């Protein structure tokens, strides 16, 4: 115990600085000398909200890689044991995914992974295309910092494409699209875009059709149009791109 107390005392300032750097959203048992870790890592010191996020992301990953196909039952107790948590964060994660349309619950039958509903996907695709097209039109003239951000995401997409890293590619692509919406300055656009499961459906589609250079270069065309101040052309390109992803996901 003395060694533990000494370790906690020596790590105190460093630990406090790391917690401040992370925005104060993570709490750690400094009395036991635990050091701060990234939010996505599993740690006994993470608050319940982070465990919910971790469980949610793990379930989504299983849906994406096919290890949890449509119809798979998800049991709260089993997931709680797997992640060494109570059932509360598991229940929160399942409810969030159900609200997003990825899961469905039936009384006395539990929670299952939903099949992709093409009508719902078509509606989500149309809404996403409408938001991004309108955002591109509102984004011009673009600030230099915004164009640099899009350029950075495009570079990450190209790097991931060369490495055939679908997850890294989609992370960068999602960041690209989100930033275009953010550039519109319309808070409601961004809120609606973030609440959709478009990012997940796009990941599923790209896993089916594979990473292709043409999708990356379409993003380059969007960036070129925005840099030229042509929001109409950038919006048209985004709408066409989303439509093509829907077609690939519905075959």
Secondary structure by P-SEA (a helix, b strand, c coil): caaaaaaaaaaaaaaaaaaaaacccccccccccccccccccccccccaaaaaaaaaaaaaaaaaaccccccbbbbaaaaaaaacccaaaaaaaaaaaaaaccccccccccbbbbcccaaaaaaaaaaaaaaaaaaaaacccccaaaaaaaaaaaaaaaaaaaaccaaaaaaaaaaaaaaaaaacccaaaaaaaaacaaaaaaaaaaaaccccaaaaaaaaaaaaaaaaccaaaaaaaaaaaaaaaaaaaac
